[in-house]
Amino acid sequence: MADSWVNSAAILGTDLHLELTRAGSRRAALMGALREAVRDGRLAPGTRLPPYRSLAADLGIARNTVADAYAELVAEGWLTARQGSGTRVAPRPAPPPPVPAHRRRTADRGSGGHPAGATRGRRAPRTAPRPVHDLRQGRPDATAFPRTAWLASARRALIAAPHEAFGPGDPRGRPELRRALADYLAHARGVRTDPGRIVVCSGFAHALRLLSGTRLLRPRMAVESYGLAFHRSLLGSAGVRTVPLPLDADGALTDRLTALDGVRAALLTPAHQFPTGGPLHPERRAAAVAWARGNDALVLEDDYDGEFRYDRRPVGAVQGLDPERVLYLGSVGKSLSPALRLGWMVLPDHLVDRLLDAKGEREEWTSALDQLTLADFIESGGYDRHVRRMRRRYRRRRDELVATLAERAPHIRVSGISAGLHAVLELPPGTERSALRAAACQGLALDGLGDYRHPDATTRPLDGLVVGYATPPEHSFPGALAALCRALPPGRTSS
Ligand SMILES: Cc1ncc(COP(=O)(O)O)c(C=O)c1O
């Protein structure tokens, strides 16, 4: 049998041409043909494969051969098998996006605390395979989006929407959503607000862009010495110069804010420092607020993953200490999906109109239907249920990560694990770049701590890996962990 059309259009919904022309066993040939079909997109993620019996009959090979090939492709992460839903093509890990220009520029300046040449060396070698495992931070498990519950909310919201919802709306966002958020943020995050102080936006980055447009952040703004380069670059292109604030295990050293000249605002991640992972110490929270009060300044609180806490008491929002000085910014980027582009700002009363001026009359709005859906999702309890479910899932993964490292790489310390969707693996000095290269060779995408370091930071650079354990779909998490362990620098052997 050289070549066969799989005659399973009824099952696949499409014809599938598999060529079993390779030399060697039929199992290996079938696996090769299926991998190729997945790779070139003929078998899209989620496609259900034919049962063993029909594929075996179509190809003229033994049923067990098909069963073995499927099982092996499941183990490799190409396919998934679930009771009742058959064997399907696995969701494919997206290749890492091209490095954006601003990040390339930062890297060329040696932002990771490495000389420029050394930073270039961090890139994967040309021969590195395309990533098959994804442990990049910043993404929730995309396969866990609560499609059914979201659809139910969308349906209810659409039916209940008043006619005016389909006309030009209010730049503050739908009142239904602002009401739902005011309740939710008060009980879940300790935010002090009413709907009138909330402005809906399309996410944290959008909030930052809008705030930059108010000139409130100029001329200089303090940021944590480790953070997202994308946010720094966004501020930079709006004419806001960022000044790094040193960090330790208790978060940013906010008592240093008073010494910074010309700084009118500070951007902090108090619930879970991004990316190093500790909560901001209560005294430092108080120091940040005292600084803002004493210097007519503002604190921007980025609560990017505040819902996800595991074994420590919830840390409420700093905004609760002074709603007139602290702007609380959040989004569904981690709790639901970054693709929804839905976020919120809780503003001091006196800044609402200024922000709305920056937002403008028409353009920068999020779809009213998505806003209404989120309002229903929150009010019907769907959001809470989803967050609780994901908290259990991510906690399990976090535990698995910690246990695997304890067993296979006990010399590596893991930090930042009591909350959030990522952990930091602290590496021996000077080993970050080689660990990243080793990861690329294992087909594993992830970031090093150096990628997050402010180019002007003066503290000693930290070597570490930022592991986004929420990112892979359930079935490929064990494979991603195994690849991670293979990429870690070995411990010292006692002689
Ligand atoms: C530090 C930090 N802040 C905020 C966000 C949320 O960003 P957005 O709402 O623009 O998706 C993220 C998401 O990755 C993040 O990592």
The ligand as an SDF file (V2000), in Angstrom:
LIG
                    3D

 16 16  0  0  0  0  0  0  0  0999 V2000
    2.5260   43.0260   34.1140 C   0  0  0  0  0  0  0  0  0  0  0  0
    1.2510   42.9650   33.3440 C   0  0  0  0  0  0  0  0  0  0  0  0
    0.3770   43.9520   33.4700 N   0  0  0  0  0  0  0  0  0  0  0  0
   -0.8030   43.9570   32.8020 C   0  0  0  0  0  0  0  0  0  0  0  0
   -1.1290   42.9260   31.9620 C   0  0  0  0  0  0  0  0  0  0  0  0
   -2.4660   42.9600   31.2450 C   0  0  0  0  0  0  0  0  0  0  0  0
   -2.3110   43.5130   30.0100 O   0  0  0  0  0  0  0  0  0  0  0  0
   -3.5440   43.7280   29.0110 P   0  0  0  0  0  0  0  0  0  0  0  0
   -4.7490   44.0010   29.8400 O   0  0  0  0  0  0  0  0  0  0  0  0
   -3.1230   44.9050   28.1860 O   0  0  0  0  0  0  0  0  0  0  0  0
   -3.6700   42.4630   28.2240 O   0  0  0  0  0  0  0  0  0  0  0  0
   -0.2440   41.8790   31.7670 C   0  0  0  0  0  0  0  0  0  0  0  0
   -0.5800   40.8060   30.8360 C   0  0  0  0  0  0  0  0  0  0  0  0
    0.2220   40.0690   30.3320 O   0  0  0  0  0  0  0  0  0  0  0  0
    0.9890   41.8920   32.4910 C   0  0  0  0  0  0  0  0  0  0  0  0
    1.8680   40.9030   32.3600 O   0  0  0  0  0  0  0  0  0  0  0  0
  1  2  1  0
  2  3  1  0
  2 15  2  0
  3  4  2  0
  4  5  1  0
  5  6  1  0
  5 12  2  0
  6  7  1  0
  7  8  1  0
  8  9  2  0
  8 10  1  0
  8 11  1  0
 12 13  1  0
 12 15  1  0
 13 14  2  0
 15 16  1  0
M  END
$$$$
